[in-house]
Amino acid sequence: MRFFITGGSGFVGSSLTAGLVAMGGTVTILTRRIKADAAAQEGVRYLEGDPTQEGPWQDAVADHDVVINMAGETIFQRWSRESKRRVYDSRILTTRNLSKALNRASGPPRTLISTSAVGYYGFRGSETLDESSPAGEDFLARLARDWEAEALRAAAGGVRVVICRFGIVFGRRGGALGEMVPMFRRGLGSSLGSGQQWISWIHEKDLVGIYLHLLGRSDISGAVNCTAPNPVTNRELTETLATVLDKPAFLPAVPAFVLKWKMGEMASILLNGQKVCPMKLLDMGYRFQHPTLEDALTNLLA
Ligand SMILES: NC(=O)c1ccc[n+]([C@@H]2O[C@H](COP(=O)([O-])OP(=O)(O)OC[C@H]3O[C@@H](n4cnc5c(N)ncnc54)[C@H](OP(=O)(O)O)[C@@H]3O)[C@@H](O)[C@H]2O)c1
């Protein structure tokens, strides 16, 4: 199977690329700039192009069976009018250009798996959310809603569109754990704000497993929550991470006003959360390799 990926050079994209190649696929990674040190990997080729701009890269889409869309500028930066615009455009324009390329292609691809995030639901306290829950109204919720709408434009041309709503991805090389683990190893780990905010998370291996599962299920389309079936509170995450690393976590929680002062509006995503249930995955019988946080963190960090 031939895959075309935007964002394939990133933290999640590189892990997914390795998984797709391991099952015999070939992967074309669309990247804004091919890095001189991009390791030659069997089954992987890089194509240079800016996905936020229309261009010749769109013609290459038709040479693939499946398109996977995960490009986007990081949200982990101080939010200003300009940075929010970049975060928004990097996802919306990329996805719009991909949908145009798919609608233009005469043959394959017949499947688009596009990324979204559980931020779609907004901040909803302890309410349990599944794929049928409505979207929220904050910046990230509106971003996710518009991101999904651009992907769904490809369905008009008969493409199967699956929207993967990621929880926080825990993996070996980077992501949220890459930020947290060094602090915890120094004994400086602590919960944030009330510590009661819910965190819906997923092990990177399960994310790859979910993609492979979805590839084999041509009957599935629309939104799929990509989260483990056991979300935790921020306090539980702090305690579990400290236990797995065999480090103390005795410091008091970082007060909300300190995070807001340091990070501005972006602190909202650390101080709030959502409790998400992967209802569709459970219904379709996907078997999680790492369903509990302790098991996932032990696997990643031991
Ligand atoms: N990691 C998580 O916990 C998590 C959780 C929820 C949702 N997500 C979503 O999943 C996707 C992948 O996440 P990740 O953690 O792997 O991100 P990442 O490591 O930051 O990689 C994102 C990729 O997007 C491309 N990109 C960055 N800025 C861009 C811009 N301004 N315009 C166009 N492309 C740009 C980059 O590709 P090139 O430099 O090669 O062009 C990069 O490899 C993102 O869209 C993210 O929002 C991630």
The ligand as an SDF file (V2000), in Angstrom:
LIG
                    3D

 48 52  0  0  0  0  0  0  0  0999 V2000
    1.5560   15.0530   19.8730 N   0  0  0  0  0  0  0  0  0  0  0  0
    0.3800   15.1020   20.4920 C   0  0  0  0  0  0  0  0  0  0  0  0
    0.2580   14.7940   21.7030 O   0  0  0  0  0  0  0  0  0  0  0  0
   -0.8500   15.5420   19.7250 C   0  0  0  0  0  0  0  0  0  0  0  0
   -2.0790   15.5820   20.3780 C   0  0  0  0  0  0  0  0  0  0  0  0
   -3.2170   15.9880   19.6750 C   0  0  0  0  0  0  0  0  0  0  0  0
   -3.1090   16.3450   18.3270 C   0  0  0  0  0  0  0  0  0  0  0  0
   -1.8810   16.3090   17.7400 N   0  0  0  0  0  0  0  0  0  0  0  0
   -1.7960   16.7190   16.3220 C   0  0  0  0  0  0  0  0  0  0  0  0
   -1.1350   15.7080   15.5830 O   0  0  0  0  0  0  0  0  0  0  0  0
   -0.3270   16.2780   14.5760 C   0  0  0  0  0  0  0  0  0  0  0  0
    1.0740   15.7100   14.7090 C   0  0  0  0  0  0  0  0  0  0  0  0
    1.5660   16.0270   15.9990 O   0  0  0  0  0  0  0  0  0  0  0  0
    3.1280   15.9430   16.3400 P   0  0  0  0  0  0  0  0  0  0  0  0
    3.2430   16.0000   17.8110 O   0  0  0  0  0  0  0  0  0  0  0  0
    3.7430   14.8360   15.5790 O   0  0  0  0  0  0  0  0  0  0  0  0
    3.6260   17.3480   15.7450 O   0  0  0  0  0  0  0  0  0  0  0  0
    5.1090   17.7850   15.3180 P   0  0  0  0  0  0  0  0  0  0  0  0
    6.1410   16.8620   15.8320 O   0  0  0  0  0  0  0  0  0  0  0  0
    5.2170   19.2410   15.7000 O   0  0  0  0  0  0  0  0  0  0  0  0
    5.0790   17.6500   13.7210 O   0  0  0  0  0  0  0  0  0  0  0  0
    4.2010   18.4120   12.9630 C   0  0  0  0  0  0  0  0  0  0  0  0
    4.6170   18.3930   11.5070 C   0  0  0  0  0  0  0  0  0  0  0  0
    3.8470   19.4020   10.8390 O   0  0  0  0  0  0  0  0  0  0  0  0
    4.6420   20.1080    9.9180 C   0  0  0  0  0  0  0  0  0  0  0  0
    4.5070   21.5600   10.1770 N   0  0  0  0  0  0  0  0  0  0  0  0
    4.9190   22.2430   11.2710 C   0  0  0  0  0  0  0  0  0  0  0  0
    4.6510   23.5570   11.1360 N   0  0  0  0  0  0  0  0  0  0  0  0
    4.0350   23.6910    9.9370 C   0  0  0  0  0  0  0  0  0  0  0  0
    3.5410   24.8120    9.2080 C   0  0  0  0  0  0  0  0  0  0  0  0
    3.6130   26.0550    9.7060 N   0  0  0  0  0  0  0  0  0  0  0  0
    2.9770   24.5940    7.9980 N   0  0  0  0  0  0  0  0  0  0  0  0
    2.9020   23.3290    7.4800 C   0  0  0  0  0  0  0  0  0  0  0  0
    3.3860   22.2390    8.1040 N   0  0  0  0  0  0  0  0  0  0  0  0
    3.9490   22.4130    9.3170 C   0  0  0  0  0  0  0  0  0  0  0  0
    6.0880   19.6990   10.1150 C   0  0  0  0  0  0  0  0  0  0  0  0
    6.5270   19.0480    8.9270 O   0  0  0  0  0  0  0  0  0  0  0  0
    7.7390   19.6060    8.0110 P   0  0  0  0  0  0  0  0  0  0  0  0
    8.6150   20.4610    8.8930 O   0  0  0  0  0  0  0  0  0  0  0  0
    8.4110   18.3550    7.5530 O   0  0  0  0  0  0  0  0  0  0  0  0
    7.1040   20.3760    6.9030 O   0  0  0  0  0  0  0  0  0  0  0  0
    6.0740   18.7310   11.2920 C   0  0  0  0  0  0  0  0  0  0  0  0
    6.7910   17.5580   11.0530 O   0  0  0  0  0  0  0  0  0  0  0  0
   -0.3860   17.8030   14.7720 C   0  0  0  0  0  0  0  0  0  0  0  0
   -1.2490   18.3690   13.8410 O   0  0  0  0  0  0  0  0  0  0  0  0
   -0.9200   17.9690   16.1780 C   0  0  0  0  0  0  0  0  0  0  0  0
   -1.7070   19.1260   16.3620 O   0  0  0  0  0  0  0  0  0  0  0  0
   -0.7490   15.9090   18.3820 C   0  0  0  0  0  0  0  0  0  0  0  0
  1  2  1  0
  2  3  2  0
  2  4  1  0
  4  5  1  0
  4 48  2  0
  5  6  2  0
  6  7  1  0
  7  8  2  0
  8  9  1  0
  8 48  1  0
  9 10  1  0
  9 46  1  0
 10 11  1  0
 11 12  1  0
 11 44  1  0
 12 13  1  0
 13 14  1  0
 14 15  2  0
 14 16  1  0
 14 17  1  0
 17 18  1  0
 18 19  2  0
 18 20  1  0
 18 21  1  0
 21 22  1  0
 22 23  1  0
 23 24  1  0
 23 42  1  0
 24 25  1  0
 25 26  1  0
 25 36  1  0
 26 27  1  0
 26 35  1  0
 27 28  2  0
 28 29  1  0
 29 30  1  0
 29 35  2  0
 30 31  1  0
 30 32  2  0
 32 33  1  0
 33 34  2  0
 34 35  1  0
 36 37  1  0
 36 42  1  0
 37 38  1  0
 38 39  2  0
 38 40  1  0
 38 41  1  0
 42 43  1  0
 44 45  1  0
 44 46  1  0
 46 47  1  0
M  CHG  2   8   1  16  -1
M  END
$$$$
